[in-house]
Amino acid sequence: MFENKSFVDILNMGGWALYVLLGASIVSVSVICFKAITFWTKSKVKRVDFVYALTRKIRENKIDEAIDYCGTVNSPMGQVSKAGLVAFKEKEKNINGVMEREIMIQTVELENLTTILGTFGSISVYIGLFGTVLGIIGAFHDISKVGSGGITVVIGGVSEALIATAAGLSVAIPATVAYNFFSKIIDKFVVDMEYCISAVEENLKNVMSKL
């Protein structure tokens, strides 16, 4: 069916739906690559190593040093811990609330662009099906105008229309898999940040008890 046909010819066979899905595919792949690189760099900081180094500085009452250390760490854990330490230094009473708000900010940042993947994963199949339905309608319309055709013409029109459905699935499946995978990674980041709240608060209480 695709013999001697260029990429543009194949797009034209699928109709406007294929152009839409091509654009969605380009955006989806770009987002997947960007978020994968972002999460990979942020995941390089291990929670155990970070918390150990941070709490050691806090126990030694080196708050400024601990704040500087958090600023050098490319991880949401660093930002949450830094917010709590800065609040402690500024004698903020509700340190837990400050860190919880920072978790919300970091979570929104982590989720940035992932909704695009979720959306494409949900609607790409329907766009493909819609393009297929319109293609089949067009094939039968052309046959009715000519007044003849037969099963060969019908099958040819239907097979061309089904290209849109195949394209929709090829966009939806990777987008859905990536969205679910990234969601699990974000959940892990949230757990790490919540753990940092507990570790920072506990060690700050110990520092306060010694003063």
N, C-alpha and C positions, 0 to 999 in steps of 0.2 A: 504493500500500500504506500510505502514511503520511498519506493525506488525513484531515483532521479528527481527527488524533490528537495528543495532547499529548506533551511530552517524557517524562513519567512513563509514559504508555501505551506509548511505544516501548521504554522500559526494561523494562517488564513483558513485552513481546513477546520480548525477548531472554533473559529469565529472570535468575537470580541472577548469571550470568557477566557480564552487562552492568553490573550495579551494581559488581562487583569491578573491571571494566575502567574504569569511570568514576572510581573512587577512584584507580586506578593512573595514569590520565591526569592527574588533578589534581596528584598528587604529582610525576609526571614533568615536567609543565610548570613547576611551582614550582622543582624542582631545576635544570632547564635555565636558567631565568631567573636564578636565584641564582648559578650557576656562571659563566654568561656575563658577568654584571656583575663578578663577582670576578676572572675572568681578564682582562677588559678593563682594569680598573683596574691590575692588576699588570703587564700588557703595555705600559702607557704608558711605562714606564721602559726606554729603549733600552740594550742591552748595551754598545755602543760608547761612548755618552756616560757611562754609569755607570763603566765601567772606566777611562776616561780621567781623569775627575775624581778617582776613588779613588786610582789609582796616582800621580797627581801629588802628592797629599797624603802618600802613603807615601814617595815619593822625597825629599820635603822633611822627612821624619822627623816629620811632624805626626800621630802615631798617634792621639792623643786626638781630634783634629779629624776624622780619617778614621772613627773609631768613631762619633762623633756624626753624621757624614754618612750612614753606613750605616743608622743608626737612623731617619733621616728619609725613607728610600727605601722606598716600598711595593712591595717586590719580594722574592722569595726570594733573589735575588742579594745584597741588602743584609744579610739575616740570616746567610747563609753567610759573607760577607766579614767581618761584624762578629764572628762566632764565632772566626774565624782571628786577627783583630787583637787581640781580648781575650785569646786564648790566648798570643799573642806578648808582649803587655804583661805577662802573668802568668808569663812565662818557661816556658811549657809546651813540652816538647820535641817532641811529636808534633802539630804544628799541622795537618798534612794530615789526620790521623785525626779531629781535632776538627771540621774543616770537612766531612769525609765524613759524619760522624754527623749534622751539621746538615742536610746534603742529604737524608739519610734522613727526618729529621723534617719538613722542608719538603715532600718528595714525598708523604708520608702525608697531610699537610694539604691539598695540592693535589688528591689523589685522593679526599678526603672527599666522600661522597655520590654520586660518579660510579658506584660499584658498583650503586647503585639503578637507574640508567639501564641498565646492562648487564643486570641481572636482569630488569627489565621488558621490555627488548628481546628477551630470550630466552624468557620464559614467557608473555607476553601472547598470542602466537599460539596457544599450546597451550590457554590458558584459553578463548580464543574458539572453538577447535575442539571443546573439551570441551562448552562450552555448546551448540554446534550439534548435536553428536551427541545430547546429552540432549533437545534440542528435537525432533529428528527421531524419536527413540524415543517421546517423548510424543505426537507427531502420529499416528504409526502406532498407538499404544496407544488413542488416542481413537477412531480410525477402527474399530479392531477391536471396541471396546465398542459403538459405534453399529450396526455391521454393514453400513454402506453408506458411500459417499463418492465414489469416483471420482478421476480424475486431477486435477480442479480442487482438491479438498480436500487431496490429497497435496501438490500444488505450493504451495498456500497455506501449509501447515504447514512445508514445507521452506524457503520464502522467508523466513518469520519466524525460523526457526532460524538461517539464514545471517547474520542481523544480528550475532550474536555473533562470527562469524568476521571480518566486516568491521570490527567494533569492535576486535577483537584486533590486526588489521593496522594500524589507525589509531593504536594506542598503540605498537606494536612498532617501526614504521618510524622515527618521529621520535626515539624513545628510542635506537635503535641508531645512527642517524646522529649524534646529539648525543654519544653515548658515544665513538664513533670520533674525532669531531672534537676533543673534549676530551682524549682520550688523546694525540693529536698535539701539542696545545698543551702538555700536561704534559711530553712528551718534549723539547720546545723549552726549557722552563724548566730541565729537568735539564741539557741541554747548556750553557745559559748559566751555571748554577751551577758546573759542572765547569770551565768556562773561567775563572770568577772564582777558583777554587782555584789554577789555574796562574798567573794574573796576580798574585795576592796573594803567593804563595810566592816567585815570582821577584823581586818588588820588595822583599820583606822580606829576602831573601838579600843584595840589593845594599845595603840599609841596614845589615845586620850587618857586611858587609865593610868599610864605611866607619868603623865604630866602633873 
